Amino acid sequence: VQYHPTNFHYIAVGCSDHNAYVYDLRNINQPVTVLSGHKRAISYAAYSKDSELLTASTDNTLRLWNVADGTTTRVLSGHMNQKHFVG
């Protein structure tokens, strides 16, 4: 779980279903954004800017997301970090 750096009502969660979710804690019934693209579980999520989220997955990729529209802006692959952590 990662809190948004400036809006503390928002959190990002990486899940074993291969997705990351952004929730507004004032209304947790549905995620604000679903970020899909990893092929395996997401082990970590970290905001890099207000509108960017970086996720690490056990598929050996890092993905940089535009949280506003849910698109992947960059995929970094090929790393062999067995701990699968960002930050």
C-alpha distance (Angstrom), angle and dihedral (degrees) to the residues before:
residue distance angle dihedral
V1 . . .
Q2 3.78 . .
Y3 3.81 124.9 .
H4 3.80 118.0 -137.8
P5 3.84 109.1 -102.5
T6 3.83 96.0 -124.5
N7 3.82 106.9 12.0
F8 3.78 106.3 58.4
H9 3.81 92.1 -172.4
Y10 3.83 89.0 72.0
I11 3.79 126.3 76.1
A12 3.79 132.3 177.2
V13 3.79 120.7 -143.3
G14 3.81 127.9 -169.9
C15 3.80 114.0 -151.5
S16 3.77 142.1 -164.9
D17 3.83 89.7 -117.2
H18 3.86 87.3 76.4
N19 3.82 93.4 -106.5
A20 3.78 135.9 104.9
Y21 3.77 119.6 -144.4
V22 3.79 132.5 -157.8
Y23 3.80 114.1 -152.8
D24 3.77 133.7 -171.3
L25 3.80 103.8 -138.9
R26 3.80 90.4 -146.9
N27 3.82 89.3 65.0
I28 3.79 113.5 22.3
N29 3.81 96.9 166.0
Q30 3.81 91.7 97.8
P31 3.78 132.6 14.5
V32 3.78 118.2 -108.5
T33 3.81 89.6 -138.2
V34 3.80 135.7 9.6
L35 3.80 114.8 -154.6
S36 3.81 111.7 -157.5
G37 3.78 128.2 179.6
H38 3.79 111.3 87.6
K39 3.81 117.5 109.5
R40 3.81 95.7 -148.1
A41 3.80 139.6 25.2
I42 3.79 119.7 -48.0
S43 3.77 110.0 -124.1
Y44 3.80 100.5 -177.0
A45 3.79 143.1 12.6
A46 3.80 128.8 -166.7
Y47 3.78 132.7 174.0
S48 3.78 113.0 -125.1
K49 3.82 95.0 -178.6
D50 3.78 135.7 -6.1
S51 3.80 91.6 -83.1
E52 3.83 101.1 29.1
L53 3.77 130.0 79.5
L54 3.80 125.7 -173.6
T55 3.81 118.2 -153.7
A56 3.80 130.3 -170.1
S57 3.77 120.6 -154.9
T58 3.77 138.1 -170.3
D59 3.83 85.3 -119.5
N60 3.86 84.6 80.1
T61 3.79 94.6 -110.6
L62 3.76 135.6 114.7
R63 3.79 117.6 -151.0
L64 3.77 128.1 -160.8
W65 3.79 111.2 -152.7
N66 3.77 135.0 -164.0
V67 3.81 97.7 -135.2
A68 3.81 93.3 -164.1
D69 3.80 94.4 65.0
G70 3.83 101.9 14.8
T71 3.80 96.3 -120.0
T72 3.78 128.1 139.6
T73 3.79 109.9 -118.0
R74 3.80 96.9 -178.3
V75 3.80 140.1 7.0
L76 3.79 121.0 -157.7
S77 3.78 114.5 -165.7
G78 3.75 141.1 167.3
H79 3.78 99.3 60.4
M80 3.79 117.9 133.7
N81 3.79 98.5 -156.0
Q82 3.78 103.1 149.4
K83 3.81 92.0 -166.2
H84 3.82 92.9 59.7
F85 3.80 96.5 -151.3
V86 3.79 132.6 143.6
G87 3.78 121.9 -155.9
